Amino acid sequence: ITYDELEAVFADIGGLSREALRKMIASVDEDDDGCIDFQEFLALTMKLQSDSTEDKLKKLFSLMEADGDRFLTKEELSAGMSKFLGCDPTAEQLENALNVLDVNRDGKVSYREFADSFLCRLTIICDQ
């Protein structure tokens, strides 16, 4: 796998700068050829999986939360479900998601609300 191929993948899912990606590749590129062979790929995968679930949820929330107000709006939730879960939610699915996630019923989803019920509930909503 070349740097350009990895960069394209990370561009699709978001989150890593070019410099961070270069450092990550360099940390596992044992033969310094600028490519990741299978063994190096396994090492990279293990490194990525070592992040805690909480860290991953924080990262996902920040990727979905586009306007910087530290809350997810209905629009941000819809875009995030589409991009990261592969689910283009209907209006009904989106309302269901908000009803599940917006515990305090203020019309927006805080990080804590998001983290407390995210994965299993949004996956169920997308499958309905």
N, C-alpha and C positions, 0 to 999 in steps of 0.2 A: 504494500500500500504506500503510495507516495504522499508527500506532504500536501500536494494539491488536492488529492482525493480525500484525505482526511479533512482538509479545510472546507471542501464542498459539503461534506457531511455535517460538520459543526456549524456551517453557515445556515444549513437547513433547520437545525434544531436550536441554533442560537447559543449565546453564552460565552464563548471563548474568543478572546482577542487573538490576533495573529501571533503576537509575542508569547502569550500564554500557551498557544498551541505549539509553537516552536520549542518552548522549554519542555513541554510535556513529551514531545517526540524525542527530543535530545536525551531526556531522562531514561528512555527505554531503548534507544537506538544503539545497541551494543557495538555494532560494527561500523558506526559512523558513516553509513552510506546514504543517509537522508531518506531512507525508506524503512517501512516497518514490515519485517517478515513475520511469519506465523507466531514464533515464540515471543517476539517483541510485542506483537499484538496482544497475546495473552497477558503479558506483563502490564501493558497499558490498560487492558480491561480490568485487571485486578486493582490497579491504581484508581481507576475511575469508580469502581464499586466500593472502594474503601470509604468514600464519603458517607456520612451518616444520613439516614432517612430525613432527619430534620434539615440538614444542609441541602439535600436535594429538593425538599419542599420549599425551602426559602428561595432557592434558585429559580424553581418553576414559578413561584408566586411573583418574583421580581420580573421574570420574562413576560408573564401575562399582564402585569400591572403596568400599563403603558404611560399613564399621565403623571406619575410621580406622587400621587396623593396617598399612597400606602393602603389603598382599598381597591377591590375589584368591582367595577360597574357591570351591569348586565352586558354591555357591549364587549368589555374586556373578557368577561367570562365566556361569552359566545366565541370570540376569536381564539381564546386559549383552548377551549374544548375542541375546536376545529383543528387547530395547528398541532396540539400536543396529544390529543386522544384520537385523532382521525375521525371525529364525529362532527358532522355539520348539524348542530342541534336545531330542532324545530322550535317554534315559539313555545309550545307546550313543554318540551324537554328543558328549555332554558328556564321557564318559570318553575318547573320541578326542581331544577338544580338550585335556583335561588332560594326556594322554600326550604330546601335541605341545608344549604350552607349558611344562609343569613339568619343565624340563630337569634340575634337580637332584633330582627325585623326593621333595620334602619335603611334598607334598600341597597346596601353595599356589603361586600364581604371583606372582613379584616383578615390579616394573616392567620390569627389564632383560630378563627372560624374555619378558614380554609384548611389549615393543618389538622384540625381535630376531626374532620370528616371527609377529607378530599378523595382519596383514591377509590375506595370501594364504592362510595356513593355516586361519584360522577361516572364511574364505569357502568354501574347499574342503570343510571339515567340514560346514558348513551345507548344502552342495549334495549331500552323500552321501545 
